[in-house]
């Protein structure tokens, strides 16, 4: 036997050692390991059955040493290929038992390394699930710190990341953290998903329509752009569309939380379109705007007063003989999990100014005087005939349904829509238009503003007729508190509490005071520099 790169005549001791080693069935105690191991590998490759058995035993011994760098080397150099599938299954199970007992921060590193050996998913899933179960008692922040500490700046294996994110417990933690109101949790989630590469970015894109409102929209968009993703990556994928549909199917209630979830998704899709849709710029003469409003509201038999200003953000509309009014462009208004902002106002303006066009309105500016036209930035949807057909079909099926039958029909139609041969882009456009219909036409929620002085006066006038007086209490938060005398009955309303009996009584009272002749339900009230009523028609 001649060693590559050496001569036997110059190394008689080595020759003797090799001969003894071979005569003793390649006993590794008789030869230095850094010499025996590569020799065993070569002998295995040329078909020596005794060497093959010893070689595999040596690999197992090294793996079960749980030395991270040794395992990384063996897997990186492809040493698992010397085992058949049954042997690998036994080996992974034995390795996994050791990993499952390790400190949690070590376990995740070893699982990542093992996943690099082209191991079958089913063999890894068991131990990933064990890891996920072990961190069940961790807070979301602790889980994210653990993930970022181990993968925040180091390379891992995409197969491991995929299986990790497919685990329902871990996926829920990441999704909840991304869509939470806590800035640190959102940032840590985004950091982890960014660092693990394409797998993490896919989940970020899939989930961000549900996060774009709870996260600061501008910061969130900036972070996405920092990923330096090409526009193609932001294009709709079937997984994202299915996730959106699944969330819609889950929403069985009609309240502010579900309503806001739909609006978040609509904002998320708008962001995709803001990146990808062909853009155009439309000008409308400032003097034409009032006639556009008159034409729109006349068709709806809506008698109103229109109040203008130097900018469109100062416009408001007040129904005649009523004390409330609508802002044309609302400021961002958070209530519990419910917000409305300029995107919603732009949608309303699009109905008034550009009703017949298949486009999304992104921004409007100008109109400072009669000679300065309004400039509107829009993106054209370019709806295909089959896309329009699906939109019409879903709308017609939901148009006159009672609410108790609504969910079942929506679920059926969306499932059929998912298996249709529409392209991903067409499916996203159908979803956008259906969401738009659900939010703004089928179950609209109005935002009505009432000035503080008028609010107080209406309540006092109501009780004056009952020979009672009212005293309003100062509250440092958003609570509405007042006492009615002579009974001394205290009324307290907390906008951050849902379905509270005391709150419901106050809302019922306010409906009688402020909207006595309308068949409406007040969903919530929020106090800023004025009172904001969230109202839906029954």
RODO-2510 file (C-alpha; in nm, 4 decimals, decimal comma):
residues 538
     n   res          X          Y          Z
     1     x     0,0000     0,0000     0,0000
     2     x     0,1512     0,3322    -0,1079
     3     x     0,0387     0,6586     0,0502
     4     x    -0,0333     0,9496    -0,1836
     5     x     0,2481     1,2044    -0,1607
     6     x     0,4876     0,9745     0,0308
     7     x     0,7335     0,6882    -0,0263
     8     x     0,7374     0,3688     0,1780
     9     x     1,1167     0,3381     0,1565
    10     x     1,1503     0,6623     0,3503
    11     x     0,8886     0,5714     0,6129
    12     x     0,9274     0,2105     0,7325
    13     x     0,7448     0,2739     1,0640
    14     x     0,4367     0,4009     0,8845
    15     x     0,4366     0,0929     0,6613
    16     x     0,4546    -0,1333     0,9643
    17     x     0,1725     0,0606     1,1340
    18     x    -0,0492     0,0352     0,8269
    19     x     0,0148    -0,3374     0,8002
    20     x    -0,0745    -0,3967     1,1653
    21     x    -0,3815    -0,1695     1,1262
    22     x    -0,5017    -0,3680     0,8241
    23     x    -0,4372    -0,7049     0,9887
    24     x    -0,6480    -0,5931     1,2872
    25     x    -0,9555    -0,5076     1,0736
    26     x    -0,8706    -0,1365     1,0658
    27     x    -0,8748    -0,0937     1,4397
    28     x    -0,8650     0,2844     1,4757
    29     x    -0,6774     0,2661     1,8061
    30     x    -0,3718     0,1469     1,6136
    31     x    -0,3443     0,4495     1,3822
    32     x    -0,3705     0,8245     1,4224
    33     x    -0,7302     0,9329     1,3583
    34     x    -0,6336     1,2086     1,1137
    35     x    -0,4688     0,9379     0,9030
    36     x    -0,7115     0,6496     0,9594
    37     x    -1,0303     0,8437     0,8795
    38     x    -0,9429     0,9519     0,5202
    39     x    -0,7948     0,6061     0,4530
    40     x    -1,1157     0,4398     0,5671
    41     x    -1,3158     0,6715     0,3418
    42     x    -1,1027     0,5790     0,0396
    43     x    -1,1183     0,2050     0,1187
    44     x    -1,4963     0,2324     0,1542
    45     x    -1,5234     0,3995    -0,1845
    46     x    -1,3236     0,1194    -0,3549
    47     x    -1,5536    -0,1427    -0,1991
    48     x    -1,3775    -0,2824     0,1089
    49     x    -1,6686    -0,4160     0,3262
    50     x    -1,4674    -0,4295     0,6513
    51     x    -1,3434    -0,0733     0,6009
    52     x    -1,6988     0,0399     0,5267
    53     x    -1,8296    -0,0938     0,8588
    54     x    -1,5431     0,0600     1,0584
    55     x    -1,5762     0,3873     0,8681
    56     x    -1,9468     0,4176     0,9426
    57     x    -1,8845     0,3392     1,3091
    58     x    -1,6280     0,6191     1,3179
    59     x    -1,8725     0,8649     1,1619
    60     x    -2,1365     0,7716     1,4185
    61     x    -1,8855     0,8059     1,7025
    62     x    -1,7887     1,1529     1,5862
    63     x    -2,1481     1,2658     1,5406
    64     x    -2,2519     1,1405     1,8836
    65     x    -1,9658     1,3364     2,0360
    66     x    -2,1974     1,6376     1,9783
    67     x    -1,8995     1,8546     1,8857
    68     x    -2,0679     2,1224     1,6753
    69     x    -1,7740     2,1891     1,4409
    70     x    -1,7149     1,8158     1,3885
    71     x    -2,0806     1,7590     1,2954
    72     x    -2,0747     2,0644     1,0677
    73     x    -1,7656     1,9226     0,8894
    74     x    -1,9110     1,5719     0,8474
    75     x    -2,2388     1,7019     0,7071
    76     x    -2,0735     1,9670     0,4923
    77     x    -1,8413     1,7064     0,3384
    78     x    -2,1306     1,4719     0,2625
    79     x    -2,0493     1,1852     0,5004
    80     x    -2,4182     1,0952     0,5422
    81     x    -2,4167     0,9487     0,1907
    82     x    -2,2432     0,6358     0,3208
    83     x    -2,5573     0,5363     0,5140
    84     x    -2,8759     0,3897     0,3702
    85     x    -3,2149     0,5436     0,4525
    86     x    -3,2876     0,3050     0,7403
    87     x    -2,9490     0,3700     0,8998
    88     x    -2,9974     0,7467     0,8666
    89     x    -3,3373     0,7228     1,0323
    90     x    -3,1894     0,5359     1,3311
    91     x    -2,8936     0,7768     1,3478
    92     x    -3,1091     1,0907     1,3336
    93     x    -3,3393     0,9509     1,6004
    94     x    -3,0428     0,8857     1,8295
    95     x    -2,8910     1,2287     1,7588
    96     x    -3,2296     1,3887     1,8092
    97     x    -3,2741     1,2336     2,1514
    98     x    -2,9525     1,4009     2,2605
    99     x    -3,0494     1,7331     2,1031
   100     x    -3,3904     1,7241     2,2723
   101     x    -3,2161     1,7154     2,6119
   102     x    -2,9687     1,9948     2,5402
   103     x    -3,0049     2,3516     2,6658
   104     x    -3,2513     2,5201     2,4323
   105     x    -2,9968     2,7611     2,2795
   106     x    -2,7719     2,4662     2,1827
   107     x    -3,0556     2,2501     2,0517
   108     x    -3,1551     2,4947     1,7801
   109     x    -2,7958     2,5197     1,6525
   110     x    -2,7593     2,1425     1,6261
   111     x    -3,0958     2,1055     1,4512
   112     x    -2,9869     2,3641     1,1965
   113     x    -2,6603     2,1787     1,1263
   114     x    -2,8298     1,8380     1,1004
   115     x    -3,0805     1,9822     0,8517
   116     x    -2,7908     2,0524     0,6148
   117     x    -2,7439     1,6788     0,5541
   118     x    -3,0348     1,6460     0,3078
   119     x    -3,2333     1,4627     0,5737
   120     x    -3,5950     1,3700     0,5043
   121     x    -3,8383     1,6263     0,6445
   122     x    -4,0235     1,3687     0,8535
   123     x    -3,7058     1,2836     1,0475
   124     x    -3,6441     1,6482     1,1392
   125     x    -4,0016     1,7543     1,2056
   126     x    -4,0270     1,5397     1,5194
   127     x    -3,7340     1,7184     1,6827
   128     x    -3,8337     2,0650     1,5563
   129     x    -4,1737     2,0042     1,7146
   130     x    -4,0022     1,9052     2,0405
   131     x    -3,8022     2,2285     2,0275
   132     x    -4,1231     2,4279     1,9643
   133     x    -4,2954     2,2576     2,2578
   134     x    -4,0014     2,3395     2,4857
   135     x    -4,0358     2,7133     2,4183
   136     x    -4,4145     2,7238     2,4683
   137     x    -4,3700     2,8952     2,8053
   138     x    -4,1332     3,1539     2,6593
   139     x    -4,2641     3,5012     2,5875
   140     x    -4,2680     3,6102     2,2232
   141     x    -3,9758     3,8409     2,2960
   142     x    -3,7711     3,5579     2,4489
   143     x    -3,8346     3,3384     2,1435
   144     x    -3,7311     3,6168     1,9059
   145     x    -3,4167     3,6884     2,1079
   146     x    -3,3278     3,3190     2,0897
   147     x    -3,3820     3,3070     1,7128
   148     x    -3,1934     3,6282     1,6450
   149     x    -2,9026     3,5306     1,8694
   150     x    -2,8510     3,2089     1,6728
   151     x    -2,9499     3,3207     1,3219
   152     x    -2,9407     3,6991     1,3323
   153     x    -2,6046     3,7175     1,1557
   154     x    -2,5051     3,3598     1,0689
   155     x    -2,5743     3,1367     0,7742
   156     x    -2,8212     2,8528     0,8125
   157     x    -2,9861     2,5942     0,5959
   158     x    -3,2997     2,6930     0,4041
   159     x    -3,4568     2,3515     0,4614
   160     x    -3,4305     2,3998     0,8372
   161     x    -3,5805     2,7490     0,8178
   162     x    -3,8659     2,6195     0,6053
   163     x    -3,9500     2,3437     0,8550
   164     x    -3,9066     2,5844     1,1460
   165     x    -4,1591     2,8292     0,9992
   166     x    -4,3985     2,5495     0,9057
   167     x    -4,4287     2,4605     1,2737
   168     x    -4,7628     2,6051     1,3820
   169     x    -4,6412     2,7231     1,7256
   170     x    -4,3377     2,9099     1,5928
   171     x    -4,5288     3,0442     1,2950
   172     x    -4,7991     3,1802     1,5268
   173     x    -4,5386     3,3493     1,7497
   174     x    -4,3743     3,5183     1,4498
   175     x    -4,7071     3,6221     1,2967
   176     x    -4,8433     3,7570     1,6262
   177     x    -4,5198     3,9486     1,6868
   178     x    -4,5128     4,0952     1,3364
   179     x    -4,8738     4,2116     1,3620
   180     x    -4,8534     4,3298     1,7221
   181     x    -4,8495     4,6909     1,8360
   182     x    -4,5122     4,6532     2,0067
   183     x    -4,2415     4,8179     1,8016
   184     x    -3,9595     4,6004     1,9432
   185     x    -4,1422     4,2769     1,8634
   186     x    -4,2121     4,3878     1,5081
   187     x    -3,8504     4,4906     1,4499
   188     x    -3,7100     4,1695     1,5961
   189     x    -3,9439     3,9607     1,3802
   190     x    -3,8501     4,1489     1,0656
   191     x    -3,4801     4,1209     1,1532
   192     x    -3,5054     3,7424     1,1906
   193     x    -3,7081     3,6951     0,8716
   194     x    -3,4648     3,9130     0,6791
   195     x    -3,1578     3,7285     0,8090
   196     x    -3,2766     3,3807     0,7139
   197     x    -3,2972     3,4796     0,3499
   198     x    -3,5503     3,3844     0,0858
   199     x    -3,7571     3,1602     0,3161
   200     x    -3,8062     3,4389     0,5697
   201     x    -3,8779     3,7014     0,3052
   202     x    -4,1550     3,4845     0,1617
   203     x    -4,3240     3,4755     0,5015
   204     x    -4,2704     3,8489     0,5470
   205     x    -4,4414     3,9168     0,2145
   206     x    -4,7208     3,6713     0,2959
   207     x    -4,7942     3,8253     0,6344
   208     x    -4,7318     4,1947     0,5827
   209     x    -5,0852     4,2748     0,4534
   210     x    -5,1968     4,1954     0,8094
   211     x    -4,9225     4,4051     0,9666
   212     x    -4,9102     4,7177     0,7541
   213     x    -5,1608     4,9097     0,9711
   214     x    -5,0566     4,7971     1,3158
   215     x    -4,6985     4,8709     1,2289
   216     x    -4,6208     5,2304     1,1395
   217     x    -4,7035     5,2105     0,7690
   218     x    -4,4169     5,4291     0,6542
   219     x    -4,1581     5,2472     0,8660
   220     x    -4,2867     4,9125     0,7484
   221     x    -4,2674     5,0067     0,3838
   222     x    -3,9192     5,1489     0,4365
   223     x    -3,8039     4,8227     0,5930
   224     x    -3,9403     4,6240     0,3015
   225     x    -3,7574     4,8449     0,0552
   226     x    -3,4373     4,8067     0,2580
   227     x    -3,4495     4,4377     0,1785
   228     x    -3,3493     4,5430    -0,1735
   229     x    -3,6023     4,3007    -0,3115
   230     x    -3,6651     4,3166    -0,6815
   231     x    -4,0196     4,4064    -0,7776
   232     x    -4,0832     4,0479    -0,8884
   233     x    -4,0434     3,9302    -0,5277
   234     x    -4,3241     4,1619    -0,4217
   235     x    -4,5553     4,0272    -0,6891
   236     x    -4,8511     3,8302    -0,5523
   237     x    -4,7831     3,4653    -0,4756
   238     x    -5,0487     3,2002    -0,4384
   239     x    -4,9405     3,1309    -0,0791
   240     x    -5,0096     3,4911     0,0208
   241     x    -5,3469     3,4905    -0,1546
   242     x    -5,4460     3,1628     0,0129
   243     x    -5,3386     3,3025     0,3510
   244     x    -5,5557     3,6118     0,3015
   245     x    -5,8551     3,4003     0,1981
   246     x    -5,8023     3,1688     0,4954
   247     x    -5,8081     3,4669     0,7318
   248     x    -6,1260     3,5978     0,5697
   249     x    -6,2941     3,2610     0,6058
   250     x    -6,2017     3,2556     0,9758
   251     x    -6,3678     3,5916     1,0383
   252     x    -6,7172     3,4904     1,1472
   253     x    -6,8095     3,8087     1,3320
   254     x    -6,8876     4,1553     1,2119
   255     x    -6,7218     4,3910     1,4553
   256     x    -6,4435     4,6477     1,4622
   257     x    -6,1688     4,3880     1,4948
   258     x    -6,2705     4,1869     1,1886
   259     x    -6,3465     4,5030     0,9971
   260     x    -6,0031     4,6392     1,0726
   261     x    -5,8399     4,3118     0,9675
   262     x    -6,0023     4,3454     0,6263
   263     x    -5,8883     4,7057     0,6010
   264     x    -5,5337     4,6086     0,6940
   265     x    -5,5262     4,3542     0,4129
   266     x    -5,6627     4,6106     0,1702
   267     x    -5,3842     4,8500     0,2733
   268     x    -5,1300     4,5720     0,2300
   269     x    -5,2474     4,4996    -0,1235
   270     x    -5,2468     4,8720    -0,1964
   271     x    -4,8811     4,8772    -0,0976
   272     x    -4,8038     4,5958    -0,3418
   273     x    -4,9814     4,7887    -0,6120
   274     x    -4,8056     5,1098    -0,5163
   275     x    -4,4843     4,9285    -0,6085
   276     x    -4,5985     4,7392    -0,9160
   277     x    -4,8955     4,9069    -1,0904
   278     x    -4,8417     5,1308    -1,3944
   279     x    -4,8764     5,4865    -1,2617
   280     x    -5,0612     5,7773    -1,4154
   281     x    -5,1359     6,1361    -1,3186
   282     x    -5,4817     6,2918    -1,3636
   283     x    -5,5673     6,6603    -1,3255
   284     x    -5,9100     6,7933    -1,2246
   285     x    -5,9819     7,1708    -1,2287
   286     x    -6,0408     7,3038    -0,8779
   287     x    -6,3695     7,4666    -0,9794
   288     x    -6,5047     7,1316    -1,1025
   289     x    -6,4797     6,9614    -0,7646
   290     x    -6,8064     7,0926    -0,6067
   291     x    -7,0076     6,9837    -0,9109
   292     x    -6,8543     6,6348    -0,8844
   293     x    -6,9718     6,6153    -0,5233
   294     x    -7,3193     6,7416    -0,6110
   295     x    -7,3549     6,4856    -0,8867
   296     x    -7,2418     6,2006    -0,6615
   297     x    -7,4623     6,2813    -0,3608
   298     x    -7,7638     6,3769    -0,5700
   299     x    -7,7780     6,0195    -0,7032
   300     x    -7,7932     5,9005    -0,3423
   301     x    -8,0624     6,1470    -0,2333
   302     x    -7,8194     6,2886     0,0200
   303     x    -7,8910     6,6479     0,1233
   304     x    -7,5751     6,8059     0,2606
   305     x    -7,3716     7,1186     0,3113
   306     x    -7,0203     7,1239     0,1674
   307     x    -6,7465     7,3157     0,3497
   308     x    -6,4264     7,3817     0,1583
   309     x    -6,0883     7,5223     0,2470
   310     x    -5,7467     7,5990     0,1076
   311     x    -5,6640     7,2276     0,0829
   312     x    -5,8620     6,9103     0,0326
   313     x    -5,7698     6,7968     0,3848
   314     x    -5,9878     7,0817     0,5186
   315     x    -6,3028     6,9758     0,3336
   316     x    -6,5969     6,8407     0,5272
   317     x    -6,9528     6,7348     0,4491
   318     x    -7,2421     6,7893     0,6881
   319     x    -7,5848     6,6266     0,6342
   320     x    -7,8517     6,8933     0,6620
   321     x    -8,0481     6,9123     0,9843
   322     x    -7,7821     6,7079     1,1635
   323     x    -7,5093     6,7992     1,4085
   324     x    -7,2456     6,5573     1,2822
   325     x    -7,0249     6,5835     0,9755
   326     x    -6,7782     6,3784     0,7685
   327     x    -6,4154     6,4704     0,7076
   328     x    -6,3189     6,4225     0,3458
   329     x    -5,9654     6,3128     0,4357
   330     x    -5,9576     6,1651     0,7854
   331     x    -5,6545     6,1713     1,0028
   332     x    -5,5292     5,8365     1,1294
   333     x    -5,7767     5,7331     1,4004
   334     x    -5,6886     5,4320     1,6162
   335     x    -5,9524     5,2728     1,8364
   336     x    -5,8626     4,9398     1,9946
   337     x    -5,7535     4,7559     1,6795
   338     x    -5,9517     4,9742     1,4412
   339     x    -5,8054     5,2525     1,2317
   340     x    -5,9022     5,4582     0,9325
   341     x    -5,6734     5,6894     0,7463
   342     x    -5,6081     5,8593     0,4171
   343     x    -5,6203     5,5374     0,2153
   344     x    -5,9878     5,5040     0,3085
   345     x    -6,0545     5,8672     0,2231
   346     x    -5,8808     5,8263    -0,1125
   347     x    -6,1099     5,5355    -0,1865
   348     x    -6,4133     5,7543    -0,1126
   349     x    -6,2718     6,0325    -0,3290
   350     x    -6,2125     5,7881    -0,6130
   351     x    -6,5856     5,6995    -0,6058
   352     x    -6,6714     6,0682    -0,6375
   353     x    -6,4055     6,1929    -0,8794
   354     x    -6,3258     5,8885    -1,0960
   355     x    -6,6223     5,6511    -1,0536
   356     x    -6,6015     5,4580    -1,3793
   357     x    -6,2302     5,3828    -1,3886
   358     x    -6,0583     5,0579    -1,2780
   359     x    -5,7825     5,2223    -1,0802
   360     x    -5,6503     5,2908    -0,7330
   361     x    -5,6083     5,6450    -0,6112
   362     x    -5,2795     5,6887    -0,4225
   363     x    -5,2569     6,0609    -0,3583
   364     x    -5,4202     6,3964    -0,4294
   365     x    -5,2681     6,7421    -0,3988
   366     x    -5,3115     7,0946    -0,5272
   367     x    -5,6313     7,2949    -0,5603
   368     x    -5,4913     7,5869    -0,3644
   369     x    -5,6955     7,8266    -0,5782
   370     x    -5,9201     7,8208    -0,8845
   371     x    -5,6195     7,8307    -1,1180
   372     x    -5,4434     7,5407    -0,9484
   373     x    -5,5912     7,2023    -1,0515
   374     x    -5,6008     6,8973    -0,8295
   375     x    -5,3338     6,6430    -0,9234
   376     x    -5,4267     6,2809    -0,8603
   377     x    -5,1706     5,9981    -0,8616
   378     x    -5,3353     5,6714    -0,9676
   379     x    -5,2456     5,3144    -1,0609
   380     x    -5,4429     5,1330    -1,3289
   381     x    -5,5712     4,7840    -1,2391
   382     x    -5,6349     4,6791    -1,6019
   383     x    -5,8996     4,4227    -1,5032
   384     x    -5,9339     4,1376    -1,7515
   385     x    -6,2767     4,0142    -1,8609
   386     x    -6,2517     3,6978    -1,6516
   387     x    -6,1382     3,9004    -1,3493
   388     x    -6,4445     4,1245    -1,3876
   389     x    -6,6614     3,8149    -1,4228
   390     x    -6,5385     3,6724    -1,0896
   391     x    -6,5811     4,0058    -0,9101
   392     x    -6,9366     4,0358    -1,0368
   393     x    -7,0159     3,6743    -0,9458
   394     x    -6,8982     3,7117    -0,5850
   395     x    -7,0721     4,0473    -0,5383
   396     x    -7,4027     3,9151    -0,6705
   397     x    -7,3908     3,6126    -0,4424
   398     x    -7,3456     3,8363    -0,1336
   399     x    -7,5599     4,1334    -0,2266
   400     x    -7,8916     4,0522    -0,0569
   401     x    -7,7859     3,7858     0,1934
   402     x    -7,8788     3,7957     0,5604
   403     x    -7,5717     3,8226     0,7765
   404     x    -7,6143     3,4741     0,9302
   405     x    -7,5840     3,3205     0,5808
   406     x    -7,3116     3,5533     0,4674
   407     x    -7,0074     3,3664     0,5972
   408     x    -7,1037     3,0302     0,4467
   409     x    -7,1626     3,1780     0,1012
   410     x    -6,8432     3,3850     0,1112
   411     x    -6,6421     3,0785     0,2123
   412     x    -6,7868     2,8730    -0,0733
   413     x    -6,7209     3,1390    -0,3353
   414     x    -6,3649     3,2067    -0,2187
   415     x    -6,2793     2,8364    -0,2272
   416     x    -6,4057     2,8085    -0,5825
   417     x    -6,2153     3,1211    -0,6736
   418     x    -5,8873     2,9768    -0,5381
   419     x    -5,8963     2,6732    -0,7693
   420     x    -5,9856     2,8745    -1,0788
   421     x    -5,7222     2,9092    -1,3527
   422     x    -5,6803     3,2837    -1,2958
   423     x    -5,3209     3,4013    -1,2701
   424     x    -5,1881     3,5075    -0,9281
   425     x    -5,2065     3,8695    -1,0378
   426     x    -5,5711     3,8299    -1,1439
   427     x    -5,6598     3,6561    -0,8172
   428     x    -5,5093     3,9385    -0,6142
   429     x    -5,7111     4,1923    -0,8117
   430     x    -6,0302     3,9947    -0,7473
   431     x    -5,9458     3,9862    -0,3754
   432     x    -5,8780     4,3588    -0,3707
   433     x    -6,2110     4,4408    -0,5346
   434     x    -6,4063     4,1960    -0,3153
   435     x    -6,2501     4,3408     0,0011
   436     x    -6,3276     4,6894    -0,1233
   437     x    -6,6902     4,5828    -0,1721
   438     x    -6,7184     4,4187     0,1716
   439     x    -6,5678     4,7153     0,3568
   440     x    -6,7188     5,0104     0,1790
   441     x    -7,0456     4,8834     0,0326
   442     x    -7,1709     4,5633     0,1939
   443     x    -7,0852     4,6424     0,5584
   444     x    -6,9703     5,0048     0,5647
   445     x    -6,8716     5,1762     0,8879
   446     x    -6,9137     5,5513     0,8898
   447     x    -6,6962     5,7920     1,0838
   448     x    -6,9044     6,0833     1,2096
   449     x    -6,7537     6,3844     1,3833
   450     x    -6,9294     6,5935     1,6491
   451     x    -6,7684     6,8984     1,8047
   452     x    -6,7200     6,8813     2,1813
   453     x    -6,9474     7,1788     2,2577
   454     x    -7,2311     7,0291     2,0531
   455     x    -7,1746     6,6858     2,2103
   456     x    -7,2083     6,8275     2,5617
   457     x    -7,5064     7,0436     2,4685
   458     x    -7,7012     6,7545     2,3117
   459     x    -7,6617     6,5447     2,6265
   460     x    -7,7587     6,8355     2,8546
   461     x    -8,0635     6,9178     2,6391
   462     x    -8,1729     6,5544     2,6521
   463     x    -8,1709     6,5477     3,0318
   464     x    -8,3103     6,8968     3,0663
   465     x    -8,6354     6,7657     2,9170
   466     x    -8,6332     6,5091     3,1970
   467     x    -8,5777     6,7822     3,4592
   468     x    -8,2235     6,6627     3,5200
   469     x    -7,8827     6,8261     3,5029
   470     x    -7,5501     6,6855     3,3820
   471     x    -7,1942     6,7344     3,4996
   472     x    -6,9066     6,6128     3,2836
   473     x    -6,5967     6,4753     3,4547
   474     x    -6,2453     6,5454     3,3298
   475     x    -6,0594     6,2307     3,2209
   476     x    -5,6881     6,2134     3,1419
   477     x    -5,7467     5,9230     2,9002
   478     x    -6,0202     5,8697     2,6408
   479     x    -6,2964     5,7740     2,8858
   480     x    -6,6269     5,9633     2,8657
   481     x    -6,7650     6,0220     3,2175
   482     x    -7,0658     6,2261     3,3276
   483     x    -7,3115     6,2263     3,6180
   484     x    -7,6867     6,2907     3,5952
   485     x    -7,8545     6,4725     3,8859
   486     x    -8,0591     6,4705     4,1057
   487     x    -8,0282     6,0891     4,1023
   488     x    -7,6481     6,1107     4,0963
   489     x    -7,6314     5,8363     3,8325
   490     x    -7,2832     5,7950     3,6908
   491     x    -7,2276     5,7076     3,3232
   492     x    -6,8828     5,5936     3,2141
   493     x    -6,7696     5,4872     2,8684
   494     x    -6,4287     5,3300     2,7934
   495     x    -6,3416     5,3090     2,4211
   496     x    -6,0697     5,0477     2,4824
   497     x    -6,3200     4,7923     2,6197
   498     x    -6,5339     4,5775     2,3889
   499     x    -6,8807     4,4408     2,4735
   500     x    -6,8874     4,5747     2,8259
   501     x    -7,2416     4,6017     2,9697
   502     x    -7,1863     4,9547     3,0978
   503     x    -7,0402     5,0598     2,7634
   504     x    -7,3320     4,9068     2,5732
   505     x    -7,5825     5,1008     2,7872
   506     x    -7,4013     5,4277     2,7143
   507     x    -7,3899     5,3536     2,3399
   508     x    -7,7626     5,2822     2,3390
   509     x    -7,8268     5,6108     2,5210
   510     x    -7,6093     5,8030     2,2744
   511     x    -7,7929     5,6512     1,9797
   512     x    -8,1201     5,7899     2,1191
   513     x    -7,9632     6,1314     2,1805
   514     x    -7,7567     6,1833     1,8644
   515     x    -7,9233     5,9684     1,5950
   516     x    -8,2853     5,9235     1,7119
   517     x    -8,4375     5,8889     1,3651
   518     x    -8,1780     5,6572     1,2123
   519     x    -8,1614     5,2795     1,2212
   520     x    -7,7948     5,2643     1,3164
   521     x    -7,5664     5,1036     1,5697
   522     x    -7,2804     5,2927     1,7366
   523     x    -6,9754     5,0672     1,7456
   524     x    -6,7420     5,2971     1,9352
   525     x    -6,6686     5,6567     2,0305
   526     x    -6,3291     5,8188     2,0439
   527     x    -6,2407     6,1632     2,1739
   528     x    -5,9663     6,3706     2,0155
   529     x    -6,0200     6,7445     1,9626
   530     x    -6,3765     6,6396     1,8790
   531     x    -6,5884     6,3295     1,9305
   532     x    -6,5614     6,0586     1,6675
   533     x    -6,8495     5,8139     1,6297
   534     x    -6,8052     5,4808     1,4492
   535     x    -7,1474     5,3916     1,3161
   536     x    -7,2900     5,1118     1,1038
   537     x    -7,6369     5,1041     0,9542
   538     x    -7,8628     4,8155     1,0538
***
